[in-house]
């Protein structure tokens, strides 16, 4: 039974991979944003958000560590 399930999952995964390669057209929005230079604004905003999240998690970890040390 386990072998049948694995075989079925393999066939499903192969089918989805074939369907994903069937898309022949290029993403027009990315080309348009790249040609206008707006893609760099999108990348900058994403990086700013990620850096802010990393700083927040780092500071939160320091606060939690300090609280754990003071508890003892």
Backbone bond lengths (Angstrom), bond angles and torsions (degrees), N, CA, C in turn:
res aa  C-N    CA-C-N  psi(-1)  N-CA   C-N-CA  omega(-1)  CA-C   N-CA-C  phi
1 X - - - 1.453 - - 1.529 110.61 -
2 X 1.329 116.58 -41.28 1.453 121.35 -179.33 1.525 110.65 -64.47
3 X 1.313 116.93 -36.73 1.454 121.67 179.57 1.531 110.98 -66.43
4 X 1.316 116.45 -36.22 1.468 120.98 179.26 1.523 110.24 -67.29
5 X 1.315 116.90 -41.22 1.464 121.21 -179.97 1.522 109.98 -65.56
6 X 1.331 117.08 -41.79 1.464 120.07 178.72 1.521 110.98 -64.49
7 X 1.310 117.06 -41.14 1.462 120.74 178.87 1.523 111.08 -64.77
8 X 1.318 116.21 -41.70 1.463 120.54 178.48 1.525 111.19 -64.03
9 X 1.315 117.40 -41.95 1.466 120.82 178.23 1.525 111.13 -64.65
10 X 1.328 117.34 -37.05 1.455 120.84 177.57 1.517 110.83 -63.56
11 X 1.322 117.13 -43.75 1.463 121.03 179.30 1.528 110.36 -63.99
12 X 1.320 117.23 -41.72 1.470 120.83 179.45 1.528 110.33 -64.05
13 X 1.314 117.50 -43.80 1.468 120.80 179.33 1.522 111.34 -63.92
14 X 1.316 117.32 -41.47 1.461 120.38 177.69 1.523 111.12 -64.61
15 X 1.309 116.82 -38.29 1.461 120.47 178.66 1.521 110.93 -64.25
16 X 1.320 117.38 -43.43 1.460 120.30 179.02 1.518 111.67 -66.24
17 X 1.332 117.85 -35.90 1.459 119.32 179.02 1.525 110.83 -67.95
18 X 1.326 117.83 -36.92 1.462 120.82 177.35 1.526 109.85 -66.27
19 X 1.313 117.73 -39.81 1.462 120.87 179.59 1.526 111.87 -66.37
20 X 1.311 116.54 -34.11 1.461 118.71 -179.39 1.522 111.52 -71.82
21 X 1.323 118.42 -29.39 1.457 121.06 177.15 1.522 112.12 -80.32
22 X 1.309 117.74 -10.35 1.455 121.32 -177.92 1.527 112.29 -75.05
23 X 1.318 117.61 -11.77 1.455 120.60 -179.50 1.517 108.77 -81.08
24 X 1.312 116.93 110.68 1.452 121.06 -173.95 1.515 114.48 -95.59
25 X 1.315 119.23 -23.36 1.456 120.38 -176.11 1.526 111.38 -80.22
26 X 1.311 114.48 149.31 1.466 120.16 179.94 1.523 109.80 -83.49
27 X 1.322 116.92 155.38 1.475 118.34 176.04 1.529 109.92 -71.20
28 X 1.297 115.83 113.98 1.458 120.79 -176.07 1.526 112.32 -72.07
29 X 1.341 116.49 -32.83 1.455 119.64 -177.51 1.527 110.62 -65.49
30 X 1.340 116.93 -40.54 1.457 119.47 -179.58 1.526 110.86 -66.53
31 X 1.333 117.22 -39.83 1.463 119.83 178.06 1.515 111.44 -65.32
32 X 1.322 116.33 -40.31 1.463 120.47 179.34 1.526 110.82 -64.91
33 X 1.334 116.15 -44.84 1.470 119.39 -179.58 1.528 111.20 -67.03
34 X 1.329 116.47 -35.15 1.456 119.88 178.82 1.519 110.56 -68.89
35 X 1.313 117.26 -39.38 1.466 120.11 -178.87 1.524 111.12 -69.84
36 X 1.311 118.00 -31.86 1.469 120.99 178.80 1.523 112.67 -85.74
37 X 1.316 117.63 -10.18 1.461 120.88 -178.79 1.508 112.85 83.82
38 X 1.318 118.26 7.44 1.462 120.69 -178.48 1.517 112.26 -80.37
39 X 1.328 117.64 -16.21 1.455 120.12 -179.64 1.532 109.97 -63.81
40 X 1.326 116.68 -30.50 1.452 120.46 179.17 1.527 111.11 -69.33
41 X 1.314 116.63 -31.97 1.464 120.55 175.85 1.525 109.59 -67.13
42 X 1.318 116.96 -42.03 1.460 121.28 179.04 1.525 110.23 -63.52
43 X 1.324 116.56 -44.13 1.469 120.78 178.89 1.523 110.38 -64.01
44 X 1.318 117.68 -40.77 1.464 120.92 179.84 1.521 111.20 -64.83
45 X 1.322 117.58 -41.39 1.463 120.58 178.99 1.525 110.39 -65.30
46 X 1.330 116.93 -43.68 1.478 120.37 178.77 1.530 111.04 -62.03
47 X 1.324 116.58 -43.52 1.466 119.39 178.89 1.523 111.62 -65.14
48 X 1.329 117.47 -38.50 1.462 120.69 178.35 1.526 110.77 -62.97
49 X 1.324 116.51 -42.69 1.468 120.24 178.69 1.525 110.60 -64.51
50 X 1.333 117.27 -44.89 1.467 120.63 179.94 1.524 112.19 -63.77
51 X 1.321 116.87 -43.74 1.465 120.01 179.01 1.527 110.07 -63.61
52 X 1.334 117.00 -40.42 1.461 120.25 176.98 1.521 111.88 -62.06
53 X 1.326 117.22 -41.32 1.466 120.24 177.81 1.519 111.57 -64.74
54 X 1.329 117.06 -42.06 1.466 119.92 178.97 1.526 111.49 -63.52
55 X 1.315 116.87 -41.38 1.470 120.03 178.49 1.522 110.03 -64.58
56 X 1.327 117.30 -42.64 1.459 121.33 178.93 1.528 111.45 -60.67
57 X 1.321 116.76 -45.36 1.471 120.44 -179.97 1.522 110.35 -65.91
58 X 1.330 117.39 -39.61 1.460 120.96 178.65 1.531 111.06 -62.71
59 X 1.328 116.85 -46.13 1.466 120.03 179.94 1.527 111.59 -67.28
60 X 1.316 116.51 -37.70 1.460 120.72 177.68 1.523 110.94 -64.87
61 X 1.319 117.15 -39.10 1.462 120.92 177.48 1.528 111.00 -64.56
62 X 1.319 116.61 -39.66 1.476 119.36 178.10 1.522 110.71 -64.61
63 X 1.344 117.71 -41.28 1.461 120.52 178.74 1.522 111.54 -64.22
64 X 1.321 116.22 -42.79 1.465 119.76 -179.96 1.521 110.46 -65.70
65 X 1.320 117.60 -41.10 1.464 120.86 178.10 1.522 110.99 -62.88
66 X 1.324 116.81 -40.87 1.460 120.83 178.94 1.525 110.88 -64.54
67 X 1.343 117.28 -41.02 1.451 120.99 177.66 1.522 112.12 -65.59
68 X 1.334 117.00 -38.47 1.465 120.34 177.85 1.527 111.14 -66.29
69 X 1.318 116.89 -37.62 1.476 120.10 179.42 1.531 111.09 -70.37
70 X 1.328 117.66 -36.98 1.460 120.65 179.70 1.521 111.58 -72.47
71 X 1.300 117.07 -23.90 1.464 120.40 179.45 1.517 111.38 -66.72
72 X 1.333 116.34 -35.78 1.467 120.36 -178.57 1.472 111.68 -76.20
